[in-house]
Amino acid sequence: MTDSKPTVFPPGCRAFRGPLLHFLADPGLGKPAPGSYEYLQDGLLVVAGGRVLATGEAEQLLPVLPAATAVEHWPNSLIVPGFIDTHVHMPQLRVMASYGTQLLEWLETYTFPTESRFADQAFSASQSQLFLDLLLAHGTTSGLVFATSHQVSADALFAASDRYNMALTTGKVMMDTNAPDGLRDTAEASYRESRELIDRWHGKGRQRYAITPRFAATSSAEQLSYAGQLLADCPGVLMQTHWAENHAEIAWIKELFPERKDYLDVYDHFGLLGDHSVLAHGIHISDENRQRLAQTGTRIAFCPTSNTFLGSGLFDLRSAVDAGVQVGLASDVGGGTSLSMLVTMAEAYKVCQLRGQSLNPLKAFYMATLGNAEVLHQADQTGNLQAGKYADFLVLDRAAGPILKLKSTPDSDLSGMLFDLMILGDDRAIRRTYIAGQCRYDRDTVEGAALNACVSG
């Protein structure tokens, strides 16, 4: 049992019984490290006040529960911590699966026109609600999210997340050059509005702020300086941006910043590297870049579905891990083609295969849960089901869809079960999603007002 059981559980606690898996450390890319995970074939998760009270064997914990305790039993499912996404764009739902372009043309043709609509507060509010309901329907309980360059878009997303008591990190995009009218801000305004949002939302409930220059091409040197100043002046905030995703993008950065050694040096020069910084993509990089990331603690968000969909390239997971770089897993919707972290794991596996590498299913599930919590500095609150953490968890259907049902047998080993879920699973495998112990998505009733509207409309 992970946690020492309390002498007495409080009245009103609830319990969830069934096969249960969570991680205690990084299992590694090879043979899983001993003690890195806990798998209970008949586990019990005890919850009260939005937190985990205990996780352990059902036969040990059931006898000490209060007599009237409600116990949900999921014998043919799998209870896991909620999935965490380290890079996703709230305003890009409507540009998913847009045909036929690579990164820079895709931004100009699809993304920027769509994002311009988020200047409208009511539209931002409705899309934020829809976005969160769709995350929950895909099993994602927290994440690092891009809003748009409009302050109201970040406000709306924070407000919606706070209502659900989700752990969300987001920020207003800083973008003062090489962008269309309606999306450009100014260096001074981006600094001022970001500070206002930090003061209003960072640390409110479970909300946290991320300083968000879109990428170096859309920020002037002055704006990047302001971003670095914000990161230095506001302890605990994160920084998110894009980096080294596409060959044309890299060539453009070289033209815009000829005085800098390379793309990473642009961010380094402006004080944007560090252990609270998450750079999405990092595909076309050098060993020297990896060493600098490791030295500074800067993290990479690996975005496999967008990298393959946009033809950007194949991320080298093994080289990053060997260099000591911390790597998160991310959907990158809307360049990415699914909000599902199960689908994202499957694509990550294929990218590794094409690289001559291997991604075992335990490592993949670790990356989507505790690993991503560590990347985002929230592992003290989420990522596994240890006592005291928020009760953010999922009930996965091991037989969702005919092929998974065909492969699901009572004697399935853990590795085989996880591999089937990550290769064959998608949003249909999400039976229940809980945030702080409260069911926020039930596949059988399709709870969530905005999701209902989406499904019916």
Order of alpha helices (4+ residues) and beta strands (2+ residues): beta-beta-beta-alpha-beta-beta-beta-alpha-alpha-alpha-beta-alpha-beta-beta-alpha-beta-alpha-beta-alpha-alpha-beta-alpha-beta-alpha-alpha-beta-alpha-alpha-alpha-beta-alpha-alpha-beta-beta-alpha
